[in-house]
Amino acid sequence: MNIHILKDTNELGRKAAAFSKVCLDQAIKAHGSARLMMSTGASQFPLISALLELEIDWGRVEIFHLDEYVNLDISHKASFRKYLKERFVDHISPKAVHYVDEDSISKLNAEISKRDIDLGFIGIGENAHIAFNDPPADFDNEEPYVILKLDESCKRQQVGEGWFDSIADVPATAVTATVKQILRCKTILSFVPDSRKAEAINNTLTQTVNPNVPATALKLHDDWHLYLDTAAASVLIP
């Protein structure tokens, strides 16, 4: 585990992006192409913005989307497909993009199983979820993508970030990469700013690996890089 803590969130994003470029460049050199799994959400804005400023051979990068709500139209402001397309994909020319939706799970599982993901951007939620693996998370499911029910704390986070007007508006289920699939990434980068995540970060780093704190599973990975701003680290380091 490698932990990076900076006060300035934008500078943190640039540092994480620079490390991402190294990982992608190495994969392209080794395989002729790279595979990137991307999380979305408000917390990822500084990382994505910084990535777009770098010279990366995106034509050799294959992108896999991490998760998406079930029965949510792509035109909805909370759609992660819309987010990924408008904020990132439309600004580059990637080798391929594999978006998540409930009708593509079999195809996604087949595509992602062809070769390991070189770099995974895996955020951590306010309830310590990774992707939409809410507590208590299933650490044993071998399938790459599955449909899971969202818990109330996850829904509250989505409302708090402004994606939905009320908890009742948040879809009940989502398609998500499983914990096992996340841990198959060769390198994992977690970009986690904001004081809202401070308790989750503290629990992740201080508790033993357990399904009630899903992000603790990341400690099982031998190449996990955690990028925090001082607000997110405020409980861990008062």
Secondary structure, DSSP 8 states (H G I E B T S, - for coil): -EEEEES-HHHHHHHHHHHHHHHHHHHHHHHSSEEEEE--SGGGHHHHHHHTTS---GGGEEEEE-EEETT--TTSTT-HHHHHHHHTGGGS--SEEE---TT-HHHHHHHHTTS--SEEE----TT--BTTB-SS--S----SEEEEE--HHHHHHHHHTTS-SSGGGS-SEEEEE-HHHHHTSSEEEEEE-SGGGHHHHHHHHHS-SBTTBGGGGGGG-TTEEEEEETTTTTTT--
